[in-house]
């Protein structure tokens, strides 16, 4: 295996024996093979669109399949086998429809394998096949066993030592990882019924470009920026989905201490799963707590209305093993961010949606959370109330722009000197204490906006306020990045300047592929001077980094003192 898609890549290069995330070589190979299959499906789907075939169900599958390969989502090999089989089945069915419309269905100019024996013999090297499916994703893959699929995945995984021009390869990796983030946002939005066929259309176009050996540097850079542009649309859909279903978030005080009684902890990102669970637990004497990125859910009016939706427990995803072990109830993981469960709580953690771990009970598409509820009732629950303070959330775009006149007046009057957006993904790798120290050192005449799980480095700090405006504003999840963009654009309009001319600095932390596509989105908007840490991505070559520096002045974080001096002068 070789995987360098997350910030914690081993030795800053890539994981080659087991993923830092806990991903095994078998799962890594199956994920590589699934992506390879999705490239082949994309070639046919892109041609299908050229001849007028747009398939919403195929688009939904595409989002799910690609999202499944994002870091800390699915670790269950059998589910990847099912996805690979479905991808191949869908591709073969689509080929028939495309051919009937006069579209092309062969993309290599060579005949496809005649059957399972040729592919298997090719896998084990006893007889070379005329065409290698694992090099040509437009070929046909018949059903294999898990071992054969794993071996096939090894053949199509990223080779860091050979192949194409390293800069082209770097850009293809940036684009692929951006597509994984884009698919995640597209899937989040589609769960609540918001879709735009152009999002999936771009995914097919981009995957086809990754397969091609004829796409040059300039075109690949353009595709990376277009990925960011399309992601703005996906995040707009998601924002409309969340606010249209659950109302615009409002500033909300959230207890950090528990209430005596039975308890369920919900982690991940999915609002709909939380809503369904809240409905199913009404009147059962169970308190529902959020963990990690679910904290901002407390600000949504249609979720706040449940009396048993009580407080927040714990911090970011990388601390879940210790925090889940101490939680005296059942745990539900939604969408992503799962880590290897400890045996001490493996029997009381459940997954749903795309999340999976071998041996962990999974709640299917019927969303019957009875097993989660029954386990919570069987657990001890919290013995007594505990006061551990509170935090505030709910400062999404409507809440912030609702007091825009006060903000503008404070800036013009000199009470607010600067805005910092300090957010992104948290992680376990050393160096992330920088973000805590930065927020602590930011002068008292500055406002800090934050979003995503990076905020857990400082979310419970009391920074006070400026004229009634809290100095720390929690904009929401990583899924709410659109809110931050709209706030910045609205302020730019109010001051009749560009976003880059605002007294605003972006200091971001990254971990996984949602962060990659958010960065591409910011670059597609022409936003400059972004500071990124704690380390730069292993998949960015020096030449590609130079392009980013020259065009966007993107820079790695330094020390807190150096960065504050550079930002504030």
N, C-alpha and C positions, 0 to 999 in steps of 0.2 A: 504494500500500500504506500501511497504518498498523498498527504493532504496538508495543504497550507492555507485553507480558506478562512481560518479564524486567527485572531490576534495572538493566541497562545501557542502557535505553531512551535513544535519542539526545536530548541536551539535557535529560534528565530528563522528557521529554514522551512521545516515541515515535519509532520509526524510520519514515521516510516514503519514502526512496529505496532503501536497502538495509539489511538488518538488521545490527546490530552483530555478531550471531552469524555473519554470512555468508549469511543467507537472502536470496535474490533476490526482486524483486517478483513474478515469476511463481510461485515456490514459495509466497510469502506468500498470493497470491490463491487458489492451489489449496488451501492449508490452510484458508483462510476458507470456500471452497466446500465442502470436506469437512465442516467443522463444521456448516455450514448444512444439508447433506444429513443429517448425524447428528441434527440437531434434528427434521427431518421424519421420520426413522426412529423417533426417540424418541416422537413423537406417536402413531404407529401401535403401537409396542411397548407404551407405557403403556396404551393402549386394549386391546391384546391381553391384557395381564395382568389387566385388569378382567374380561375374559370367559374367563379361565382358560388363556391361552396363555403358557407360559414356555418359552423356547427357549435352552438352554445354549450352543448353537453361535452363535446370534445375539449372546448376551452376550459371548462371547469375541471375536467380531469387533468389537463396540462398544468394548471395552477397547483393542484393538489400534489401531483407527482413531483414537480420540481421543488415545491415547498418542503416536501418530505425529506429532501436531501440537505436542507439547511441545518446548521449546527444545532445540536441539542433538541432535535425534534423527534426522530424515530430511530430506534436502535434495534428494532425487531427484524431479523433477517427474513422471516417468513412473509411478512407484509411487503417487503421489497420484491420478493419472488412474485407475489400476486400483482404488484404494480408493473413489473417487467412484462409479465404475461399479458396484462390488460393493454399495455402500451403497444405490444406487438399485434395483438388482436385488433385493436382499433386502427393501427396503421394499415393492416391488410384489408380491412373492410373499407377504409377510406380510399385506398388505391383503386378499388373497384368503382367507386363513385367518381373519382377523378378521371379515370380512364373513360368512363361512359360520357363524360363531358368533353372529351378530347384533350385532356391534360396529360402531361408526361408523368410516368410513374417509375422510370429508371433514371438514376442520376449518375451512374458510373460508366455507362456504356458497355458493361459486361453482363453476361447472364447471371442470374441469381443461383444460389446453391440448389441442387436438385432434391436434397432431402437431408434428414437428420444424420445419416451416416457420414456424409461429407463434412458436415460441420463438426461432428464429434471427432472424426479422424483428424480434422484440422486442429482442433483443440489439443489433441494429444500428440500431434506431430507425426503420425504414421503415414499420412497421405495429404499432400498439399491440395487445398481446394482452389479452383480457379478464381473464386472471389472470396475475400475474407470479410464476413459480416462485421467482425470486430474492427475492421478498418473502414468498411463502407456501411454506414448505418442505414442506407436505403435498402439493404438486403433483407432477407426474411429469416427470422429466428424461430425455429420450432421449439416446443417445450422441453426444457432441460430439467435435470435435478439441481438441487442447490449447489452441489460441489462443482458441477460443470458451469453453472452461471457464475460462481465466484471466480473460477479460473478464467472465464471469458471477461469478467470485469477487470481482472489483472491485466489483460491485454489492451484495454482501452483507457486505463487510468492515466493520469498526467505523468509524463516522464520528464523530470527536471534536468536530465543530463543530455537529452538529445532532441531531434526533431527540427522544428521550424525556428526562424529568427527569434531570439529571446525577447525582443521588444514587441514583436507581433504576438508572441505567446503570452507575454505579460498583459497586453491589452485584451486578448481573448479571455484570459482568466478574470480580469476586472469585469469584463462584460458578462461572463457566465455567473460570477458571484453577484453582480448587480441584478441579473435576471432572477436569481434565487430570492433576493429581497423583494423584487417586484412581484414575483409570484406569490410571496407571502402576503403582501398588501392586497393583491388582487383577490386572493382567497378569503382574507378577512372581510373584505367588502362584499363578496359574493354570498357569504354566509347570511348576510342580512339583505340580500336581494339587489345589491347595487353592482352592475356590471357594465362594461363598455367593450364591445368586440375589438376595438382598436388596441387594447392592452394585450390581449392574447395574440392579435395579429402581429404586433411588434415582437413578441417573444418568438414566434415562428420565424420571422425575418432575421432576428438576431442569432438564433440557434443555427439557421442555415448559413449565416455568414461565418460563424465559428467553424462549421464543417469545411467551408471553402478554403482553398489554398491560394485564391486569387484576390483576396481582400487586402488592400495595402494599408500602410500605417495611418494615413490621413482618414481613410474611410472608417477604419476601426476606431480611431479617436472620436469621429463623428457619431458612431453607433453607441459608444459609451455615454456620450453626452445626451444622445437621444433617449437612452435607457433612463437617464435621470429625468428628462422631460416627460416621458411617458409615466414615470413613477409619480410625478406631481399629479397627474390625472388620477392614478390609482389611489393616492392618498386623499385626493378630493372626494372620490367615491366613498372611501372608508369614512371620512369625516361626515359626509352626508348620511351614510348608513348609521353611524353611531348616534349622531345628534338627531337625525330624523326619527329614529326608533326610541331613543331614551332621553331626548331633550338635550339642550345645551348645558354642559357642566356649570355648576355654580360653586363659589368658594364654600368649602365645607371643612369643619373641624372633625378630625378622625382620631378616636382614642387608640393609643398604642398598648394599653393594658387590657387584659381579658375581663370578661364577666363570668361569674360562676355558672357552670352548667355545661351541657353537651356542646360539641363544637365541630365544625367542618372548616377546613382551610382550603381556599381556592387560589391557585397560582397559574401563571401563564399570561394570556392576553385577552381571551375571548369573552366579550360582554354577554353574548347570547347564552352561552353555557351557564354563566353566573345567574342570569335572569331565570332560566329554566330551573336551576337548582333552588333559587329563592322561592319560586312558586311551589315546588315540590316539598319544601321543608316548612311551609307555613303551618303554624299551630302544632308543631312537633317538639317544641321546647329545645330547639337547636339554634345556637348562634352561628352566623356565617362570618368568617374573617377572610380578609384578603392577604395575599403574600406577593412580594415582588411587584411586577408591572400591573397587578390588579388594583393597587392602591388608588389610582385616579377614578376607579369605578364609583367610589363613594360620592363623587360630585354630580353624577347623573340623576336628575329628578326621578326618572322612572325606576331607578334602582334604589335610590334613597328612601322611597316610600315604604319599603319593607322594614318593619320594626325589628326583625331579628337579623338584619344586616348591620353588624355591630362595629367592628373595628379592624385594625390592621395588625398583623403579627409578622415579625421577622423583617428581613432586609432583601438583598438581591439574590439572584438565582444561585450564585456560587456558594452561598452559605446554607443552602437548603438541607444538606445532610444533617448538620448539627441542629438546625432549627426544626426540621420535620421530626427528628428523633424526640425532641422535647415537647412537641405538640401533642396534647392528650386527646386527640380525636382523629377523624379520617381526613384524607387529603385528596384533592382533585386537581390534576394537571390538565390544563387546556392549551392548545396550540403549540407551544414550544417552551424550552428552557428546562427540561428535565435533566437530572443527573442520575448516575447509578444509585438506586435506592439501597440503603443499608438494610440488613436483615431485620433490624429492630423495628422497622416500620413498613417493610415490604408488603405485609398482609393488610395494611390499612391505607395504602396509596393506590389511587385509581387514575387511569388515563382516559382521555376521550378525544375525539377529533383525529388529527394526524399524529398525535403524540403516541409513542409506543416504547415499551421496554419488555424484553422477554421475561415471562413469568409474572408480570404485573397485570392485574385485572383491568380489562378495557371495557368501557361503556360505549356501545355502538351508536349508530345513527338514530336509533329510536330515542336516545337521550333519556332513558329510564335510569335515574340515579338512585334507585332503591338500594342497591348494594352499598353505595356510599353512605346513604342515610342509616341503613341498618348497622353498618360498622360504627358510625358515630354514636349511635344509641348504645352500642355494646361497650364503647370505650368509657374511661372514667370521666372525661371532660375536665374542665377547670374547677378546682376545689373552692375557690373564692375569687371575689373581685380583686383586681390589682390596678393601682394607678401608676402608670408608667409615662404619663404625659400625653401630649397630643401633637399632631401635625396638621397642616392645612393643605388641601388639594383643591382642584376645580378651577384653576386660573387658565382655562382655555381661551380661545380667541374672543368669544363673546363676552366673557367676564372681563378680560383685560381691555378690550376695545370699548366696553361699556363705561370705563373710567378714563378713556383716552384723553378727554379734555383736561382732567387733573394731571395726567402724566405729561402732556404737552406743556401745561402751565408750569409744572415743576422743572421741566428741562429748560424752558425759556427763562425762568426765574433763577436758575442756577442751583436749585435744591437737588436735582438729579444731574450728575455730571456724566455718567456713562452707564450703558447696559452691557451685561455679560450674559451670553447664552452658554451655560456650562451644563452639558448633558451628553447623552449617548449611552453606550453599553458599559456595564460594570464587568469585572472579571477578577480572577484570583492572582494573576501575575503581578509580581512586585512592581512598584512605580505608580500605582493608582492612588496612593495617598497624596499625590500631587494635587488632585482635584479637591480633596478636603482642605488642604493647606491654602490652595488658591482662594476658595470661598471664604475661609477665615481671614485672609489677608486683604481681600477686596475692600477698598475704603467705604466708609459708611454713607458716602453720598452717591453710591452706585447701587443699581438694582440687578439682582441675579435671576434670570429666567432659567428653568431647568426642565428637562423631560427625559423619559426613559429610565432604566434602572441605574444609570450612572449617578442619579441623585441620591442614592442610598449612602454615598460617601459623606453626605452633609444634610440629608433631608430633615433631620430632627434638631437642627441648630436654630436658635432664636436669633435672627439677624435684625430684629426690630422693624421699624417702618420709616418711611419718609412722607410726612404730611398725610398719614393714614394709608399710604400705599405700602403694602408689605415689601420688604427688600428681597424676600425669597418667594418667587412665584412658580408653583408647580404647574406647568402647562399640561402634563399628562404622560401617557405612555410614549414609547418610540412610535407607536401607531398614530400619535397625535402630532407628528412633526409638521403636518400641514398647518396646524394652528400657529406654530411658531413662525412659519413662513408668512402667513397672513398678517400676523402681528407686526412683523418687520416691514412688510410692504405697506401696511396701513400707516405706520409711523413715517415711512419715507414719503408717502403721499401728503401727510399732514405737514411735514417740514419742507415739502417741495424739493426733494433731493432724491438721489439714488440710494439704494440700500447700503452700498459701500461708503456713502458719505455720512451715514448715521453715526452717532456716538455708540456704536454697537460692536462688540467683539465676540466671535464664536470660538470657544475652546471645547473641543469635542473629544470624547473617548470612544473607541470602537472595539468591538469584539467579533460580531458575526455579520452575516451578509445583508441584513436589513440596514445596518450602519453603512455598508458599502454603497447601497443604492441611494440612501439619504445624502451621502456625500456627493454622489453623481448628480442628484437633484439640485443641490446647492450650486454646484459648478455649472449646471445647465442654465441656472438663473443668472450666471455671471458674478456670483458672490465670491469675493476675494479675501485674502488674509486670514484664512481659517487655520487655526492651530489644532493639530491632531496628535493624539497619543494613546496609550503610553509609548507605543512603538509604531513605526510605519509598517504597512503590510509587506509580508515576505514576497508577495507576488508582484510587487512593483519594482521594475528594474531601474538602475540609475538614470538611464536615458528617458524613461517614461516619467520618472520623478522630476527630471529637469523640465519636461514639458509642462507639468503641473505647476512647478515653481515659476517658470517664465510667464505662463498665461494667467495663473490665479494666485500666485504668491502663497501657495499652501506651504505650511511649515510645520516641522515637528515641535512639540512642546520642549521647553528648556527647563530652567528652574522657575519657581514661582516668582522670585524677585526679578529675574531677567525679563520674564514675560510681562509682568505688571509694569515695569519701567518702560518697556517698549510700547505697551498699549496706552498707558496714561501719560507717558513723558515725564 
